[in-house]
Amino acid sequence: MNGLLIAATIGIAFGAALERAGLGDPAKLAGQFYLRDFTVVKVMMSALITTMLGAFWLGRLGLVDLGAYYVPETYLIPQLVGGLIFGLGFVLSGLCPGTACVALASGRIEGATTMLGLLVGVTLAGLAFPGIEGFYGTTARGALTLPQLTGLPYGVVVALVTIMGLAMFAAIARLEARS
């Protein structure tokens, strides 16, 4: 029960942070696709870098066993198709599942319609699963990580991703200063 309470508290805090950042507004999220608003990119890259660095250093200090974390398997073609469907839904609605929850909680009709679309899509996929189960398991590659794909040590990958993220932040700042 404590785990559920902690998860609910974190979820509510995350949703409140997303709302405060304006990420329950479909126009703001769609702005990233038109290179007008980079809030989503900055928030997500900040979260990614913070989590990656936290996990790396907690692992290096022996406070966390990173080998105990589950890394989902990679299925190239099914995940590519799923990503395209997800991206199409994101562009059409202007919301992803997390921000749709925020929009719904904020009373936005777009949040309600996106959540309804998600529910219908998940239901249809579940009903169709027996017919697509064979496709779902194709092109299995196991649990892939960037160090495995690149052959670089974990610490080097962490440093490179951090540098790329910081370079992206600098490029966005220059682009925003021009606008």
Secondary structure, DSSP 8 states (H G I E B T S, - for coil): -HHHHHHHHHHHHHHHHHHHTTTT-HHHHHTTTTTS--HHHHHHHHHHHHHHHHHHHHHHTTSS-GGGS----EEHHHHHHHHHHHHHHHHHHS--HHHHHHHHHTT-HHHHHHHHHHHHHHHHHHHHHHHHHHHHTTTEEES--HHHHH---HHHHHHHHHHHHHHHHHHHHHHHHH-
